[in-house]
């Protein structure tokens, strides 16, 4: 079996689904949020850091670097580095959803995170390299062409999940409070 871009991309999606199952919905949500933050940081600072490392810009009017670096490599290192740092060092705790929905939501979040990361990496590439990959992979074409949706859909999904799980959590919380009240009433009735 020849290794093609389609095989690599499918493997990437499968790896993220496995990651989502292992880490559960809460951790994959943190990874998704970390990906958004890393994308914002890379978009804002990636070119500036590349300019500093390649010698096109002086740092603090005194420090000058002269390196043979590729803008894609610099942006990818920044992007992946921030995802890893934010995902594994984050203390964000998400609310829990129902146990039945959690695996499905983990799969959806995993797919969206993988698509967001892939479309971001493709957008960091020089156009000639990107076109070479897109010509060799139908999946890469779909992922890249829908890059705006990969930024928008996960945010909408998080809003939808939090809105729908909030009502079930409120119901569960009120049921727990009712149960506690009933237990107190029964204890009081026993004494009298």
C-alpha positions as CSV (number, residue, x, y, z in Angstrom):
1,X,0.0,0.0,0.0
2,X,1.5,3.3,-1.1
3,X,1.6,6.1,1.4
4,X,-0.5,9.0,0.0
5,X,-1.7,12.3,1.4
6,X,-5.2,10.9,1.8
7,X,-3.8,8.0,3.9
8,X,-1.8,10.4,6.1
9,X,-4.9,12.7,6.6
10,X,-7.2,9.8,7.4
11,X,-4.6,8.5,9.9
12,X,-4.5,11.9,11.5
13,X,-8.3,12.0,11.9
14,X,-8.3,8.4,13.3
15,X,-5.5,9.4,15.8
16,X,-7.6,12.3,17.0
17,X,-10.7,10.2,17.4
18,X,-8.6,7.7,19.5
19,X,-7.2,10.7,21.5
20,X,-10.8,12.0,22.0
21,X,-11.9,8.6,23.4
22,X,-8.9,8.3,25.7
23,X,-9.1,11.8,27.0
24,X,-12.9,12.1,27.1
25,X,-15.0,15.2,26.2
26,X,-13.5,17.5,28.8
27,X,-9.9,17.1,27.7
28,X,-10.7,17.2,24.0
29,X,-12.7,20.4,24.7
30,X,-9.6,21.9,26.3
31,X,-7.6,20.8,23.2
32,X,-10.1,22.5,20.9
33,X,-10.0,25.7,22.9
34,X,-6.2,25.5,22.9
35,X,-6.2,25.1,19.2
36,X,-8.2,28.3,18.8
37,X,-5.8,30.2,21.1
38,X,-2.7,28.7,19.2
39,X,-4.2,29.7,15.9
40,X,-4.8,33.3,17.1
41,X,-1.2,33.5,18.5
42,X,0.3,32.0,15.3
43,X,-1.7,34.3,13.0
44,X,-0.7,37.4,15.0
45,X,2.9,36.5,15.9
46,X,4.0,33.9,13.4
47,X,5.3,36.2,10.6
48,X,7.0,38.5,13.2
49,X,8.8,35.6,14.8
50,X,9.8,34.3,11.4
51,X,11.1,37.8,10.5
52,X,13.2,37.9,13.7
53,X,14.6,34.4,13.2
54,X,15.4,35.0,9.5
55,X,17.2,38.3,10.2
56,X,14.6,40.5,8.5
57,X,13.8,42.3,11.7
58,X,15.9,43.4,14.7
59,X,14.7,42.6,18.2
60,X,14.7,45.4,20.8
61,X,16.8,47.5,18.3
62,X,19.9,45.5,19.3
63,X,19.5,41.8,18.9
64,X,19.8,40.5,15.3
65,X,19.5,36.9,14.3
66,X,20.4,35.5,10.9
67,X,19.0,32.0,10.4
68,X,18.0,29.9,7.5
69,X,14.4,29.2,8.5
70,X,11.2,28.4,6.7
71,X,8.0,30.4,7.5
72,X,5.9,27.2,7.5
73,X,8.3,25.5,10.0
74,X,8.3,28.5,12.3
75,X,4.5,28.9,12.3
76,X,4.0,25.1,12.7
77,X,6.3,25.0,15.7
78,X,4.6,27.9,17.3
79,X,1.1,26.5,16.6
80,X,1.8,22.9,17.8
81,X,3.9,24.2,20.7
82,X,1.0,26.3,22.0
83,X,-1.5,23.5,21.5
84,X,0.6,21.1,23.5
85,X,1.4,23.6,26.3
86,X,-2.1,24.8,26.7
87,X,-3.7,21.4,26.4
88,X,-1.6,19.6,28.9
89,X,-0.9,22.4,31.3
90,X,-4.4,23.8,31.4
91,X,-6.4,23.7,34.6
92,X,-9.7,24.3,32.7
93,X,-12.5,22.1,34.0
94,X,-15.5,21.6,31.9
95,X,-19.0,20.7,33.0
96,X,-20.0,17.1,32.5
97,X,-22.7,16.1,30.1
98,X,-24.8,13.1,30.1
99,X,-22.9,9.8,29.8
100,X,-24.7,8.8,26.7
101,X,-23.9,11.9,24.7
102,X,-20.2,12.2,25.9
103,X,-18.7,9.6,23.4
104,X,-20.5,11.1,20.5
105,X,-19.5,14.6,21.5
106,X,-15.9,13.5,22.0
107,X,-15.9,12.1,18.5
108,X,-17.4,15.2,17.0
109,X,-15.0,17.5,18.9
110,X,-12.1,15.2,17.9
111,X,-13.0,15.4,14.2
112,X,-13.5,19.2,14.4
113,X,-10.2,19.7,16.2
114,X,-8.3,17.6,13.7
115,X,-9.9,19.5,10.8
116,X,-9.1,22.8,12.4
117,X,-5.4,21.8,12.9
118,X,-5.1,20.4,9.4
119,X,-6.7,23.5,7.7
120,X,-4.5,25.8,9.8
121,X,-1.3,23.9,8.9
122,X,-2.3,24.0,5.2
123,X,-2.9,27.7,5.4
124,X,0.6,28.3,6.9
125,X,2.2,26.5,3.9
126,X,3.5,28.5,1.0
127,X,1.0,28.4,-1.9
128,X,3.1,26.1,-4.1
129,X,3.4,23.4,-1.4
130,X,-0.2,23.7,-0.4
131,X,-1.3,23.3,-4.0
132,X,0.9,20.2,-4.4
133,X,-0.8,18.5,-1.4
134,X,-4.3,19.6,-2.5
135,X,-3.7,18.2,-6.0
136,X,-2.6,14.9,-4.4
137,X,-5.5,14.6,-1.9
138,X,-9.2,15.0,-2.2
139,X,-9.5,15.1,1.6
140,X,-7.0,17.9,1.9
141,X,-9.0,19.9,-0.7
142,X,-12.2,19.5,1.3
143,X,-10.4,20.3,4.6
144,X,-8.7,23.4,3.1
145,X,-11.8,24.7,1.2
146,X,-13.9,24.5,4.4
147,X,-11.3,26.2,6.6
148,X,-13.7,29.0,7.6
149,X,-16.2,26.4,8.7
150,X,-13.6,24.6,10.8
151,X,-13.1,27.8,12.7
152,X,-16.8,28.5,13.1
153,X,-18.4,25.0,13.6
154,X,-16.5,24.0,16.8
155,X,-17.5,27.3,18.5
156,X,-21.1,26.8,17.5
157,X,-21.0,23.2,18.7
158,X,-19.5,24.2,22.1
159,X,-22.3,26.8,22.5
160,X,-25.0,24.2,21.5
161,X,-23.6,21.5,23.9
162,X,-23.3,23.9,26.8
163,X,-26.8,25.2,26.2
164,X,-28.3,21.7,26.0
165,X,-26.3,20.3,28.9
166,X,-27.0,23.3,31.1
167,X,-30.8,22.5,31.1
168,X,-30.2,18.9,32.0
169,X,-27.7,19.9,34.7
170,X,-30.2,22.3,36.1
171,X,-32.8,19.6,36.2
172,X,-30.4,17.2,37.9
173,X,-29.4,19.9,40.4
174,X,-32.9,20.7,41.3
175,X,-33.8,17.0,41.6
176,X,-30.8,16.6,43.9
177,X,-31.9,19.6,46.0
178,X,-35.4,18.2,46.2
179,X,-34.1,14.8,47.3
180,X,-32.0,16.5,50.1
181,X,-35.1,18.4,51.2
182,X,-37.1,15.2,51.3
183,X,-34.4,13.5,53.4
184,X,-34.4,16.3,55.9
185,X,-38.2,16.3,56.2
186,X,-38.2,12.6,56.8
187,X,-35.6,12.9,59.5
188,X,-37.5,15.7,61.1
189,X,-40.8,13.6,61.0
190,X,-39.0,10.7,62.8
191,X,-38.1,12.9,65.7
192,X,-41.7,14.2,66.2
